[in-house]
Amino acid sequence: MGFNFRQALKENGGVNALATAVRVSHQAISQWREVPPKRVLAVEKAWGISRHLIRPDIYGPEPSAASNPSPCNTAAREAGSSHDPNPDIAPRQSAYASHAPASSPEREV
């Protein structure tokens, strides 16, 4: 059995609770037969239900980490290594890191 929007709505506080959480009118939610594509991520966050369950027609079936391991990390994980698979890529720094306030010279009065 697939995801039942109306049942999930009842179990998660109703129309008004979802309307408040995703910032749309309760009238709009009352018209939904399923979660609209542009609201899926907000509903996922509000309810804690995977987007893959809410709209499998868009996001596909729920991925399983055990059945689909990343090939980059599998060998290192099995060997118990914490080796960085991409040593030539520097960690990303914040855009604000280089914009520290410069010390200003003291003014004479």
N, C-alpha and C positions, 0 to 999 in steps of 0.2 A: 504494500500500500504506500502511496506517495504522500507528500506533504499536504496537509489539509489546512489551508489558510484560516478558514472560519474557526476550526477547532483550536488552532494555535492562538488565534485572537482571543478566544474565551479563556484559555489557560494562562495567558500572559497579561491579564488586566483589562482587556476589552478595548473598544474603539478609542475612548478618550485617552487612555494610558499610552497607546501607540501613537496617537495624534500628537500628544505632547512630546514624546520621545523623538519622533522623526520630523517634528515641526511642520505638520500639514494639518488641514482642518479635519475634524471628525467626519464631516460630510464627505470629504474626498475618500477617506478610508472606508466609509460605508458603501461606497460604489465599487471598491476593489473586489474582484473575484480571485485575483492572485496579486502578489506584490509586483508593482510595476518595476521594470528593469532599473530605472534611475533611483529607486528607493530601496533596493535589495541590501546594499551595504549598511544603510542606516537601520534597517529592520534587524539585520544580523547583529549589529552592535547593541541594539536595544534589547533584543530577546536572547542573545547568546546562542542563536541557532545558525548553523553553517549556511552560507549562501548556496552551497551545493545541494542542501536539502530544500531550501526555500524555492530556488529556481534551477533545477537540474537541466532544464531545457536551454539555459544560458551558460551555466557554469560547469555542467557535466556532473557525473557522479562524484561522490565524496572520495577524494584521493586517500589512499592508504599508504602511509610511510613505510610500513613493513613490507608491502607487496611491490612498492615502487621506490627503492632506495636510490639516492643520488649516486651516480657512478663516481663522482669526484671524491666523495667522502667515505665510500664503502670500504676501500682497501685500508685507508688510514684508521678507520674506526675498528676494523677487524684486527689490525695490528696493534691497536692501542696507542697509536701515535697521534700527536697533536700538531703534526707538520702542516704548515701552511701550503695548500696546493697551488697558490698563486703568489710566490715570493716576490715577483717583479712588480706587483701592483701595490702601490703605497696606500695605506689606510686613508680614507677620505677625511679631510679636516673641515671644520666648520668654516663657513664663509666669513664669520666674524672673528676668527682666531687672529688674523693678521691686522685687524683694525683696533688694536688696543689703543687707548688714549695716550698720546705722546705727552711727555712732561713738558709743560710750558715754562718758558723762562720767566723769572720773577719780574714784575713791573716795578719801575721806580715811580714813586708818587711825588 
